[in-house]
Amino acid sequence: MTAKIIWMDGELVDRDAATVHVTSYGLHYGIGFFEGLRCHPTPEGPAVFRLTDHLVRLRRSAAVYGIPLPYPVEEMARACRAVVSANGLTECYLRPIVFLGDGPDPLSAPYRAAIVASEDGPLIGPPKTDGARAMISGLRRMSADSIPPAAKATGQYLNSFLAQSEALRAGYDEAILLNAAGFVTDGWAHNLFALAGGELRTPPVSAGALPGITRDSVMTLAREDGLPVSERDLVRTDLYLADECFLTGTAAGVVPVVSVDGRPVGAGTPGPVTARLAAALADVASGTSGAHPEWRETVS
């Protein structure tokens, strides 16, 4: 459920007043950039996980398209905290978005910004409590010479939406996309990891994967746990033959993948390394472990 107070264009407003005109270019052409963040209850109070890192990525996504953010990172960070506080929340999902507004033409129209809080994440499909059944999508991830996949931009998520819709219609839980060369990029809205031979492997950003904040967190925690981690090209058979496989993302956290294209991954159940990393991530985000306090940015 969306919270009642939204930050929009520099001020907190009631949800019903946070409106966008139908002539906005962001609506017509998918011109915009966004982030997804989680706020968790911690011993120090509500804290947004890696708030500044997410907003720096928002700025970088806009920069890929040659667009400066209409507000500095520090101001948007204060706005995220204000939205959590104004709604009296201790745990929520935050969606900052910057999009092209209305005007005489796209080059002169202003960029607008909003931050929305909700108690649920933007999941497509039911939660995967016992692990996800994934399929390799017949749609390829867009190539870097068409739309830059390293940016988290609104319009390019049509590629992901089509792939996930295909997977759901086929009776699967999650879509996994390949690039034009046949290498694995990521899930429809998640990064992907495969465990094989005692090494945790994930596709490199150069393959088309988004530089995920949760991805980076899991890689750091895995190395601290003594697990070798590599960024390397993967093909579909690497997933079929993996000992474990999982997806990562802000909204979903760590999602075990128990099968790919109907083939069981490992024992066909969530694996112990996946469970250990999921627990480590949850402990850091909630402040339970005390590790990485720099990743928890308190609301007040």
Residue pairs with C-beta under 8 A, 6 or more apart in sequence:
1 118
1 119
1 120
2 15
2 116
2 117
2 118
3 15
3 83
3 87
3 89
3 92
3 116
3 117
3 118
3 119
4 14
4 15
4 87
5 12
5 13
5 14
5 15
5 83
5 86
5 87
5 117
6 12
6 13
6 14
6 15
6 18
6 83
6 114
6 115
6 116
6 117
7 13
7 79
7 80
7 82
7 83
7 114
7 115
8 17
8 18
8 112
8 113
8 114
8 115
9 112
9 113
9 114
10 71
10 113
12 82
12 83
12 86
18 114
18 116
20 26
20 27
20 99
20 101
20 112
21 101
21 102
23 102
24 99
24 100
24 101
24 102
24 109
24 112
25 31
25 100
25 101
25 102
25 103
25 106
25 109
26 32
26 99
26 100
26 101
26 112
26 154
27 99
29 100
29 106
29 155
30 153
30 154
30 155
30 156
30 158
31 65
31 99
31 100
31 106
31 153
31 154
31 155
32 97
32 98
32 99
32 100
32 153
32 154
32 155
33 58
33 61
33 62
33 65
33 67
33 97
33 98
33 99
33 151
33 152
33 153
33 154
34 58
34 95
34 96
34 97
34 98
34 152
34 153
34 154
35 54
35 55
35 57
35 58
35 94
35 95
35 96
35 97
35 152
36 54
36 93
36 94
36 95
36 121
36 122
36 249
36 250
36 251
37 48
37 49
37 50
37 51
37 54
37 80
37 93
37 94
37 95
37 96
37 250
38 48
38 49
38 92
38 93
38 94
38 121
38 250
38 251
38 285
39 46
39 47
39 48
39 49
39 84
39 89
39 90
39 91
39 92
39 93
39 94
39 117
39 299
40 46
40 47
40 49
40 91
40 285
40 286
40 287
40 296
41 90
41 91
41 286
42 286
42 287
42 296
42 298
43 287
44 287
44 296
44 298
45 90
45 298
45 299
45 300
46 84
46 89
46 90
46 91
46 298
46 299
46 300
47 287
47 296
47 297
47 298
47 299
48 80
48 81
48 84
48 94
48 296
48 297
48 299
49 250
49 285
49 295
49 296
49 297
50 213
50 217
50 295
50 297
51 77
51 80
51 81
51 297
52 73
52 77
52 297
53 213
53 216
53 295
54 96
54 213
54 250
55 73
55 76
55 77
55 80
55 96
56 73
57 152
57 211
57 213
58 69
58 73
58 76
58 96
58 98
58 152
59 69
59 73
60 151
61 151
61 152
61 153
62 68
62 69
62 98
62 151
64 148
64 150
64 151
64 153
65 148
65 151
65 153
67 98
67 111
69 76
69 98
69 111
69 113
70 98
70 110
70 111
70 112
70 113
71 79
71 113
76 96
76 113
76 115
77 297
79 96
79 115
80 94
80 96
80 115
81 297
81 299
81 300
83 94
83 115
83 116
83 117
84 92
84 94
84 117
84 299
85 299
85 300
87 117
89 117
89 119
91 119
92 117
92 118
92 119
93 117
93 118
93 119
93 120
93 121
93 122
93 250
93 251
94 115
94 116
94 117
95 115
95 116
95 117
95 118
95 122
96 113
96 114
96 115
97 113
97 114
97 115
97 116
97 154
98 111
98 112
98 113
99 111
99 112
99 113
99 154
100 106
100 109
100 110
100 111
100 112
101 109
101 110
101 111
101 112
102 109
103 109
103 110
121 250
121 251
121 252
122 251
123 251
123 252
124 161
124 164
124 165
124 168
124 188
124 189
125 164
125 168
125 173
125 174
126 173
128 173
128 174
128 252
128 255
128 256
130 258
130 269
130 270
131 255
131 256
131 257
131 258
131 269
131 270
132 173
132 174
132 247
132 255
132 256
132 257
132 258
133 172
133 173
133 174
133 257
133 258
133 259
133 262
134 167
134 172
134 173
134 174
134 175
134 176
134 187
134 239
134 245
134 247
134 257
134 259
134 260
134 261
135 167
135 170
135 172
135 174
135 175
135 176
135 260
135 261
136 176
136 177
136 178
136 236
136 239
136 260
136 261
137 163
137 166
137 167
137 175
137 176
137 177
137 178
137 188
138 166
139 159
139 162
139 163
139 166
139 177
140 177
140 178
140 179
140 180
141 149
141 159
141 177
141 178
141 179
141 180
141 185
141 186
141 208
142 149
142 156
142 159
142 208
143 149
143 179
143 180
143 208
144 150
144 208
147 153
147 155
147 156
147 159
149 156
149 185
149 208
149 209
149 210
150 205
150 210
150 211
152 210
157 189
159 177
160 175
160 177
160 188
160 189
161 188
163 175
163 177
163 188
164 174
164 175
164 188
164 189
166 175
167 173
167 174
167 175
167 188
174 187
174 188
174 190
174 247
174 255
174 257
175 187
175 188
176 184
176 186
176 187
176 188
176 192
176 239
176 260
177 184
177 185
177 186
177 187
177 188
177 208
178 184
178 185
178 236
179 185
179 207
179 208
182 235
182 236
183 203
183 207
183 208
183 233
183 234
183 235
184 192
184 203
184 207
184 233
184 234
184 235
184 236
184 238
184 239
185 203
185 207
185 208
185 209
186 192
186 203
186 208
186 209
186 210
187 247
187 249
189 249
189 251
189 252
190 212
190 247
190 248
190 249
190 252
190 255
191 202
191 203
191 209
191 210
191 212
191 214
191 215
191 247
191 248
191 249
192 202
192 203
192 209
192 234
192 239
192 245
192 246
192 247
192 248
192 257
193 200
193 201
193 202
193 215
193 218
193 245
193 246
193 247
193 248
194 200
194 201
194 202
194 234
194 238
194 239
194 242
194 244
194 245
195 201
195 242
195 243
195 244
195 245
195 271
195 273
195 274
196 238
196 241
196 242
196 243
197 243
198 227
198 228
199 227
199 228
199 229
199 230
200 219
200 222
200 227
200 228
200 229
200 230
200 273
201 229
201 230
201 231
201 232
201 234
201 238
202 209
202 215
202 219
202 229
202 230
202 231
202 232
203 209
203 231
203 232
203 233
203 234
204 231
204 232
204 233
205 211
205 231
207 233
209 215
212 248
212 249
213 250
214 248
214 249
214 250
214 253
214 254
214 281
215 248
217 281
217 284
217 295
218 248
218 254
218 277
218 281
219 229
220 292
221 277
221 280
221 281
221 284
222 229
222 277
223 229
224 291
225 276
225 277
225 280
227 273
236 260
236 261
239 245
239 257
239 260
239 265
240 260
240 261
240 263
240 265
242 265
242 266
243 265
243 266
243 271
243 273
244 256
244 265
244 266
244 270
244 271
244 272
244 273
244 274
245 256
245 257
245 260
245 265
245 266
245 274
246 254
246 255
246 256
246 257
246 271
246 274
246 277
246 278
247 254
247 255
247 257
248 254
248 255
249 255
253 278
253 281
253 282
254 274
254 277
254 278
254 281
256 269
256 270
256 271
256 274
256 275
256 278
257 265
258 264
258 265
258 268
258 269
258 270
259 265
259 268
280 289
282 288
283 289
283 291
284 291
284 292
284 295
284 296
285 295
285 296
287 293
287 296
